[in-house]
C-alpha cells in the first residue's frame, strides 16, 4: 500500500484483509447506474452482477481504496452488486 498516503496506515486490518477477497464481475451487461463520490471516485453497477469503481481526478486515494475494499467485504457477506451499490450510495 505504498501508493497511499502514510502507506495506508488509515486502513483497518479488516480492510487490508479484503485485498484477498473476490470482487464483483467488472464487465457490465447493460448501462446500469453510477454515482460520483466527491472524495472516493465513481462507483457503478449494471444492476445485475457487475460493480466497479474508478478513481477520478481529485478523489482521495485512501477514500477510494477504503470504499473499494468495502465492496469486497459486502460481497463476501452476501450482498448482490445492486445491494452494495444501494448501500454505499444510500439509494
Residue, then its C-alpha position, 0 to 999 in steps of 0.5 A: x500500500x505504498x501508493x497511499x498516503x502514510x502507506x495506508x496506515x488509515x486502513x483497518x486490518x479488516x480492510x487490508x484483509x479484503x485485498x484477498x477477497x473476490x470482487x464483483x464481475x467488472x464487465x457490465x451487461x447493460x448501462x446500469x447506474x453510477x454515482x460520483x463520490x466527491x472524495x472516493x471516485x465513481x462507483x457503478x453497477x449494471x444492476x445485475x452482477x457487475x460493480x466497479x469503481x474508478x478513481x477520478x481526478x481529485x478523489x482521495x486515494x485512501x477514500x477510494x481504496x477504503x470504499x473499494x475494499x468495502x465492496x469486497x467485504x459486502x460481497x463476501x457477506x452476501x450482498x448482490x452488486x445492486x445491494x452494495x451499490x444501494x448501500x454505499x450510495x444510500x439509494 
